[in-house]
Amino acid sequence: MGCVPSNNDPSAANDKLWNNQLQQDAAADREVNKLLLLGPGNSGKSTFFKQLLSIHAHGNNITTMPTEDRIRQIHDCIIGQMKAIIIQCEDLEIALDGNVQESADYITQLSRVDTFINSTVANHVTTLWNDARIKDAFNRRSTLGIVDSCPHFFDALERISSADYVPTEQDMLLVRTPTSGIVSQQLMIDDCPFLIMDVGGQRSERNKWIHCFDAVKAVLFVASLSCYDQALYELDYVNAMQEALDLFDKICNSRWFRQTAMIVFLNKADLFRIKIQEKELKTCFPEYDGPNTFKDGIEFVRDQFVEKCEDSKRQIYTHITCATDKGNVERVFNDVNHTVISGSMQSTGLI
């Protein structure tokens, strides 16, 4: 006698419910525009991510974490960055003396982790930052280990060391917190669902990217324009701009992204505008023989990235950005939104 499942079999009904739910979830997932935010360390990638949260998620994960945790992040960053500048003085053979050397010794012996900045620590950091030799070491920084946003915090130590200090949105935007692993956030932009994934940019983090490759609509690759005269923090003999180009080469020509929109953000344009007046682009590109101007320099760097694409018919979208400028990020992301939505409609035959 055969075993025929009954129409009233609860397990069959449950299977049908589960299958229907899985199909609905899959359909909903296909509607989400997944964007992968990639780039080398210290490119401003995570700052761009935080700006998007500020604009489209009402500051979620920026100013909503506990105040004590935000203060700790900023205090740790200030101490760590001043220690890095002191080391830079030693590397450049810049001699300190008197009370400046005393302050350097005091800061050097501090623990970077969980050391809150009181008036004593603030006075020592201020003594150092007010010294022309320390500022010279900062301006001549040769690696990405010293971040560009240091002056914002060093110039605000009186506010930051006060007992009633509450970090501002700008403080949280500029504090250096290297991304570890994958940070994602769902956003609704112009009634369209987006999933933005920010992944660690340091070399040690890149083996984690493989988990993000499924059904990505666009790669947003962030590269710093101003790093052309600097070396990596991890490997101080590797030029940071060449590292960004090599990384983009691998990503752009990867089999994972052949059908994926490729959008390049040439970031830190504000710093590049200042630096190009003082340091030649030949530092990184010996073959460059154009004028050392903002416009010509950007056009040359843009061409270097576009030329990495091996498919001559593929369009590489490029934008000049300043991730610390909320208005700039909002305008640029509106263009990205249009690019992604247009690509989705083309792929589904709607246009």
C-alpha positions in Angstrom: 0.0 0.0 0.0 1.6 3.3 -1.1 2.2 6.2 1.1 0.4 9.2 -0.4 0.8 12.5 1.5 -2.5 13.8 2.8 -3.7 17.3 1.7 -3.9 18.0 5.4 -0.3 17.0 6.1 1.1 19.8 8.3 4.7 19.3 7.2 3.8 19.8 3.6 1.9 23.0 4.5 4.9 24.2 6.4 7.2 23.5 3.5 5.0 25.5 1.2 5.0 28.4 3.6 8.8 28.3 3.9 9.2 28.1 0.1 6.8 31.1 -0.4 8.7 33.0 2.3 12.1 32.2 0.7 10.8 33.3 -2.7 9.5 36.6 -1.3 12.8 37.2 0.6 14.7 36.5 -2.6 12.5 38.9 -4.6 12.9 41.6 -2.0 16.7 41.1 -1.9 16.8 41.6 -5.7 15.2 45.0 -5.2 17.9 46.2 -2.9 20.7 48.1 -4.6 23.9 46.7 -3.0 26.8 49.1 -3.1 30.3 48.0 -2.1 32.5 50.7 -0.7 36.2 49.8 -1.4 39.5 51.5 -1.3 42.9 51.5 0.5 43.4 52.6 4.1 43.2 56.3 4.9 41.5 57.1 1.5 38.6 58.7 3.3 36.3 55.8 2.5 34.9 55.4 6.0 34.4 59.2 6.2 32.3 59.0 3.1 30.3 56.2 4.6 29.7 58.2 7.8 28.6 61.2 5.7 26.0 59.0 3.9 24.7 57.9 7.3 24.5 61.5 8.5 22.6 62.6 5.3 20.3 59.6 4.8 20.1 57.8 8.2 20.0 60.8 10.5 23.4 60.2 11.9 22.8 56.6 12.7 26.0 55.0 14.2 27.7 58.4 14.3 26.3 60.3 17.2 24.0 57.6 18.6 26.6 55.5 20.3 27.2 56.1 24.0 28.9 59.4 24.7 31.7 57.8 26.7 32.6 55.5 23.8 32.7 58.5 21.4 34.9 60.4 23.8 37.2 57.4 24.2 37.6 57.1 20.4 38.6 60.8 20.0 40.9 60.9 23.0 42.7 57.7 21.9 43.0 59.2 18.4 44.5 62.4 19.7 47.1 60.7 21.8 48.0 58.2 19.1 48.4 60.8 16.5 50.6 63.1 18.6 52.8 60.1 19.3 53.1 59.4 15.6 54.1 63.0 15.0 56.8 62.7 17.7 58.1 59.6 16.0 58.1 61.5 12.7 60.3 64.2 14.3 62.8 61.5 15.2 62.7 60.1 11.6 63.2 63.5 10.1 66.0 64.2 12.7 64.1 67.3 14.0 65.5 68.0 17.5 63.1 69.1 20.3 64.3 70.7 23.5 63.2 72.3 26.7 59.5 72.1 27.7 58.6 70.8 24.2 60.8 67.8 24.8 59.4 67.3 28.3 55.9 67.3 26.8 57.0 64.8 24.1 58.4 62.5 26.8 55.1 62.8 28.8 52.9 62.0 25.8 55.1 59.1 24.7 54.8 57.3 28.0 51.0 57.5 28.0 48.9 54.5 27.1 47.0 55.2 23.9 44.1 53.1 25.0 41.7 54.3 27.6 43.7 57.4 28.6 41.2 60.2 28.9 42.5 63.7 28.1 42.4 65.9 31.2 43.8 69.4 31.5 47.3 68.1 32.1 47.4 65.9 29.0 45.7 68.7 27.0 48.4 71.2 28.1 51.2 68.9 27.0 49.5 68.2 23.6 49.0 72.0 23.2 52.6 72.8 24.0 53.7 70.3 21.3 51.2 71.5 18.7 52.1 75.1 19.2 55.7 74.4 18.4 56.8 75.1 14.8 58.9 72.0 14.7 56.0 69.7 15.4 53.9 71.5 12.8 56.7 71.1 10.3 56.9 67.3 11.1 53.1 67.1 10.5 53.3 69.0 7.2 56.2 66.7 6.1 54.4 63.5 7.1 55.6 60.8 4.8 53.2 57.9 5.7 49.5 57.5 6.1 50.0 56.7 9.8 49.5 60.4 10.5 46.0 61.4 9.5 45.0 64.6 7.8 42.3 65.6 10.3 44.8 66.0 13.2 44.6 69.8 13.3 40.8 69.7 13.8 41.4 68.0 17.2 44.6 69.6 18.2 43.1 73.1 17.7 40.1 72.2 19.9 41.8 70.7 22.9 40.2 73.2 25.4 36.7 72.1 24.3 37.7 68.4 24.0 39.3 68.2 27.5 36.4 70.0 29.3 34.4 67.9 31.8 31.2 68.5 29.9 32.6 67.6 26.5 30.1 65.9 24.1 31.6 65.0 20.7 29.9 66.8 17.8 28.9 65.2 14.5 31.9 66.8 12.9 34.2 65.3 15.6 32.9 61.8 14.9 33.1 62.4 11.1 36.8 63.3 11.3 38.0 60.9 14.0 40.2 58.1 12.5 38.7 54.7 13.3 40.1 52.1 10.9 37.4 49.8 9.6 37.7 46.2 10.7 35.7 43.6 8.8 32.5 44.7 7.2 30.1 47.5 8.3 26.8 47.7 6.5 23.8 50.0 6.6 20.4 49.9 4.8 19.2 53.2 3.6 16.1 54.4 1.7 17.1 57.1 -0.8 14.4 58.6 -3.1 12.2 55.6 -2.2 14.8 53.2 -3.4 16.4 50.7 -1.0 20.2 50.6 -0.8 22.6 48.5 1.2 25.9 50.2 1.6 28.8 47.9 2.7 32.1 49.5 4.0 35.0 47.1 4.3 38.4 47.4 5.8 41.0 49.0 3.5 44.2 47.8 5.1 45.9 44.9 3.3 45.2 42.6 6.3 41.4 43.2 5.8 41.1 42.5 2.1 40.7 38.8 2.3 37.3 39.5 3.9 35.9 41.2 0.8 35.0 37.9 -0.9 31.9 37.7 1.2 30.5 40.9 -0.3 30.7 40.1 -4.0 27.3 38.6 -4.5 24.8 40.6 -6.6 26.6 44.0 -6.0 25.1 46.7 -8.3 28.1 49.1 -8.0 31.6 49.3 -6.6 32.3 52.7 -5.1 36.1 52.9 -5.1 37.6 55.7 -3.0 41.2 56.9 -3.6 42.9 59.8 -2.0 44.3 62.4 -4.4 46.6 63.9 -1.8 48.6 60.7 -1.0 50.8 60.8 -4.1 53.9 61.7 -1.9 53.1 59.4 1.0 53.8 55.7 1.8 51.6 53.1 3.3 51.3 52.8 7.0 51.8 49.0 6.8 54.7 49.2 4.3 56.6 52.4 4.3 58.4 51.6 1.1 55.2 51.4 -1.0 53.8 54.6 -2.5 50.2 55.1 -1.4 48.9 56.3 -4.8 50.5 53.4 -6.6 48.9 51.1 -4.1 45.5 52.6 -4.8 46.1 52.2 -8.6 47.2 48.5 -8.2 44.2 47.8 -6.0 41.8 49.4 -8.4 43.4 47.4 -11.3 42.6 44.1 -9.4 39.1 45.1 -8.5 38.1 46.6 -11.9 39.3 43.6 -13.9 38.2 41.0 -11.4 35.7 38.4 -12.8 33.5 39.2 -9.8 32.8 42.7 -11.1 32.6 42.3 -14.9 28.9 43.3 -14.9 29.2 45.7 -12.0 29.1 49.5 -12.3 32.5 50.9 -11.4 32.5 54.3 -9.8 35.7 56.0 -8.7 35.8 58.8 -6.0 39.0 60.8 -6.3 38.8 62.0 -2.7 40.5 64.7 -0.6 40.4 67.2 -3.4 40.7 70.1 -0.9 44.1 68.8 0.4 45.3 68.0 -3.2 44.6 71.6 -4.2 47.0 72.8 -1.5 49.6 70.1 -1.8 50.0 70.4 -5.6 51.2 73.9 -5.2 54.1 72.7 -3.1 55.0 69.2 -4.1 55.3 68.0 -7.7 53.2 65.2 -9.1 56.4 63.7 -10.4 57.0 62.5 -6.9 54.7 59.6 -7.8 54.6 59.8 -11.6 58.1 60.6 -13.0 56.6 60.5 -16.5 54.3 63.4 -15.8 55.4 66.5 -17.7 52.3 68.7 -17.4 51.8 71.8 -15.2 51.7 71.4 -11.5 48.2 72.7 -11.2 45.0 71.4 -9.6 43.1 70.9 -12.9 45.9 69.3 -14.9 47.0 67.2 -11.9 43.5 65.8 -11.4 43.0 65.1 -15.1 46.3 63.1 -15.1 45.4 61.1 -12.0 41.9 60.4 -13.3 43.4 59.0 -16.6 45.7 56.7 -14.6 42.7 55.0 -13.0 40.5 54.9 -16.1 43.4 53.3 -18.1 43.6 50.4 -15.6 40.4 49.0 -17.1 41.2 46.3 -19.6 37.8 46.5 -21.3 38.0 49.5 -23.6 34.2 49.5 -24.0 33.4 49.7 -20.3 32.6 53.0 -18.8 34.4 54.0 -15.6 32.5 56.8 -13.8 34.7 59.2 -11.9 33.9 62.0 -9.4 36.1 64.5 -7.6 35.1 64.5 -3.9 35.8 65.9 -0.5 34.3 63.4 2.0 34.3 66.0 4.8 32.1 68.3 2.8 28.5 67.1 3.3 27.1 69.1 0.4 29.7 67.6 -2.0 28.9 64.0 -0.8 25.2 64.6 -1.2 25.6 65.9 -4.8 27.9 63.1 -5.8 25.8 60.4 -4.3 22.7 61.7 -6.2 24.7 61.1 -9.4 25.6 57.6 -8.1 21.9 56.9 -7.3 21.0 57.9 -10.9 23.8 55.7 -12.3 22.8 52.6 -10.2 19.1 53.0 -10.8 19.6 53.5 -14.6 21.8 50.4 -14.7 19.2 48.3 -12.8 16.5 49.4 -15.3 18.7 48.6 -18.3 19.5 45.1 -16.9 15.8 44.3 -16.4 14.9 45.7 -19.8 12.8 48.6 -18.5 14.9 51.1 -20.5 
